[in-house]
Amino acid sequence: MGGSHSREGLDLSDSSDYSDEDVVEKEIISEIYADAEDWSPTMSTTAVDEVDSRLRDLKLKYGKISSPSVQKTDGKPLNSVKLYVHIGGNTPKAKWVVSEKLTSYKFVKKLNIGDGDEEDEDDEVESWGGVGFWFLKVGKKIRVKVSTDMQVKFFGDQRRVDFVDGGVWALNFFTDEEYRSFVTKFQDFLFENVYGLRSTEENKVKVYGKDFIGWLKPEESDDSIWEDAADGIWKTPEKGQVAFPARDLSEEFEEASTGGGIQSLALGALDNSFLVDDSGVQVVKNFSHGIHGKGVYVKFDDWRLGSGGKSTPKKALLMRAETNMMLMSPMEGKPHSSGLHQLDIETGKIVTDWKFEKDGADITMKDITSDAKGSQLDPSESTFLGLDDNRLCQWDMRDKKGIVQKIASANSPVLQWSQGHQFSRGTNFQCFATSGDGSIVVGSLDGKIRLYSRTTMRQAKTAFPGLGSPITSVDVTYDGKWVLGTTDTYLILICTLFTDKDGKTKTGFSGRMGNKIPAPRLLKLNPVDAHLAGSDNKFHAGHFSWVTESGKQEKHLVATVGKFSVIWNFQQVRNSAHICYQNQQGLKSCYCYKIVPKNESIIESRFMHDKFAFNNSPEAPLVVATPMKVTSVSMFGKR
């Protein structure tokens, strides 16, 4: 199991086997990383020895190479930095080595002129005009578009900036002033690349809105709402310590899927959970130490959509005290579905194939979810929510007379549009989730996160502007006080609490939050872990741990990125005094986490219901599903 700060937190040091004249060519480093298959968790140290050998060969081949000829000030290049590269992945021999003792950086803009591309090589102050994107260039080795894909991490106390570009690199600045200048330029050019506007206060107000001072000026945001995060089971670590104990995770079960090709995971709060794969549904038993196979398997014989094409269900929703499952299959080449299958788990048969229809016309849905967290435990549940690009609605499985459809017929019955709204084009909804009282949070392609009350779906009570990256998944705590949005490169944690004009504390689901909305916090991977996660190193499916009882608070957050399940301590993330937030500019970003590595890309990672947490563990087991296996991981070892 990996740990936070275990790989990237190594000090930059010149005391290595490499002299200051060592030159590490970017292409060779990238080739080495590729050969090592992204430094998988099982990689042997012999591969690191090979890297050392090849780097030594480079020194012999190239010898001492002079610094690039650039404008100099006081004997140093303009914008001078020291460049390091990280080798060794997560092996014991991992280290930073000097790539160039003295080089320089600059930001340049790649302009799109006519049918070709032209790069403006002048100083950045003279390059504001034109349509294009800003790039960071460091000497002759680094040329990378300024974006969140760089997974940049700033170390203010070390005057250091780490980032990913083929390999993992670090810039070390010679003065605090030079470091701060770089950070300011980088953030300004990132804003321009994302929004196509110069990074001025006027443009930030235009993008974020005047009420979102926390997005515009994080240092002026009222953080008092975050201050309820008192030290608990895991206290905030001192400098140099990790956020989790060294040995706090223990694998209990790992077993292969019966059918193979797992597509989704449906965790139950009662006796069973379910794995949906290419061929059917595997029923597994819930224990306090994880899930384990029961040997029951429901096979898909001939599943067809209205179009007549076969499709494997990608979404599974438990209903009616977890005796029924709604399975939604996407249409060929699209994430949308024209209907869904209702599986009776007790008999193992499809009882109804439902169609989505509104005002007599067939429509599609992109996602479905329960009316509220925990409503899957209600034996009389007959409604659920649906989401499409520009639709948010509730579906009713009963006909207009209230009789529940139970028998499949030749013509698929139509779900009743109970309530909802079809918005004008442009909302680009992507994902949604519900709180314990049925409040709805919706994430969009443009990065916006909207909050709707359970009583109306026509207008959002609150709309957070986001940070420019598409929201691919959302979750909300049972009490509705915290919202988690997932993007490809980070998670965004938002507090929905505010005080109204009468002094009452409410959430943004029930009223407009006004102009005192606290700044969000970001959860990120450090650059080394982001690189090690594998070629599919994009975050997806961020979740809170699972509670369905008023007064209980979720303890952890988990997300999947490539071959890693990444766990954050929710209490530490909320703590304004947390070590991660010191010496940071801009929005507070937390890098303290625990990693559960696997040997293949992970489909989904979810915590079981908190009723399955046994006495000496602070959390219910984590279930990690890969295409061929499912693993249960317990916090703090076996019972």
C-alpha positions, 0 to 999 in steps of 0.5 A: 500500500502506498502512502501520502508524501511517500514518493514526491516528498524527497528533498531536492539534493545535489548529493548523488552519483551525478555531477552538476554537468549531468544531462538527462535527455527528456526523450531518454527519460520518457523512453525509460518510463515507458519501458517500465510500464509507468513504474508499476507497484511491483517493479523491481529495483533492477529496473532502477539500476538500468536507469542509473546505468543509462543515465551514466552512459548519457554523461559519457556520451554528451559530456559537459554541455554549456547552458543555453545562450540567453539574456543574463543578469548578474551572471545568471540567465534571465528566469534562471532555475535549477532543473531536476528529474525524478527516477526510480518510481516508487521503489526504494531507490527513488530519487531526484537527480540534477538534470541541469544545474543552471537553465532558464524558463519562459512562457511562450504562446503558440499562435494559430495563424491561418491553416498552420501553427506559429510559435511566438518566441518573444517574451511573454509580455509581448505575446498577449495578442492572438488566439492560441495557448500558453506553453512553458519552456525550460531550456531545450528539454521541457515544452508543455502546455500550461494546464491542469494536466501538468499536475503542478505542485508548489512548494513555497518553503522550498522555492520549488515547483514539481510537474509532469511532462513525460516524466516528473520534473522539478524547478528549483528557484534561487530566490523567493521573488523569482519563485513567486513571480513564476507562480503568479505567471503560471496561474495567470496563463492557466486562467487564460488557457482555460477561459480564453480571457486575460487574468484580470480581476474584471475577467475573473468576476465575469467568469466566477460571478461577484458572489464567489470571492473565494474563487476570485481571491481565495486569500480573502475568503471566509474560511470560518465554516471549515473550522469545525474540523477538530482533531479526531481519530487521525490528528493533523500530522506534524511537518514531515509526517504522513496523514495515515499510519504506516500500516493501516490497510489490510487486504481481506479478500481478492477473487476473480469475477465469475463472468469476467469483464466487470463493468460496475459495482452495486454495493448493498446496505443489507445482505448482498452486493452485486458485480455487473460484468459482461455476461451477467450479475454476480451476487456476493455476500456482505461481511464486516471485513468486505464482500465475498462470493456466494456462488449465485450468478444471473446470466444475461441470455439475450439483452436487447435495446429498442434499437435491436443491438446488444449492450452490456449494462454500465449502470446498476441501481438497487431499489425496493429494499435491494430486491430489484435492480435497474440496469441501464445500457448505453446505445452504441457509441453514445453514453445515453440510453433509451430505456432500462431493464428491471431485474428481480434479484430474488428470481434472477429474471428480467421482469420489465424492459422500460422505455423513456418517453415524454409527451409521446416521444422517445427520449434518452437518459445519461444517468439514473440515481435514487430519490435520496441516499438510502432510499434503496432500502425502502421496500415500497420505492417506485420512483427514481431520478433521471438525468440527460444533457438538458433534462432533470426529472423523476420517473415513476414505475407505476402506471397512471392508476398507481398499479406497479408494472410487474410483467414484461410484455412484447411492447416495453411499458413506458415510465411515467414522467413524474416531475422535472424540467427540460432545460434550454440547450447548453446546460450539458449535465454530466452527472448527479447525486442525492443527499439524505433528504433528496436534495440534488447536486448536478455536475456539468461539462463546463465545470458548474455544480448546481444545487436543487431542492427536492421540491423543484427541479426547474431552477437551481437554488445555488450554482457554483461556477467551477474551475473550468474542468468538466465535472465527471462525477458528483457526490454529496454527504447525507446531511447535504453540507458538503459536495464533492466534484470529480474532474480528470485532474483533481477533486473539488470539495465545496461547503454548502453552508451559509447564514441567512439574513435571519441568522439561521444556518442553511445549505445552498440546496434550500436557499441562495447563498449570497456573497459569503460563499467559502472558497472550495478545497482541491484534492490532488495527487502529487506529480510523482503519483499522478505519473505512476498511476498509469496511462489512464491517469484521470480521476473518476467516481469520487465518493464520500464514505457511506452513511444513511443516518442523521447525525453521522458524519462521513469519515473518508473520501475515495476516488479512482485514478488509473491503477490507484484507489486514493483515500483522503481523511475527510476531517483533515481536508476540512482542517484549515490548520492542516500542514498541506495548506501552509505556504500555498498560493491560491485555493487550498490543495490537499496532498495527504492521502493513502493509495491502494495500488492494483495491477490493472486499471480500476473500474470503481472504488467504494466504501461499504455502508458504515454498519459494516465497520467493526469496533477497532476500525474507523471505517467500513471496508473499501471495495475495489473492482478491476475488470477481472477481480474485486478486492476488499480492503479493511482499515486497520487490519483484521478483526 
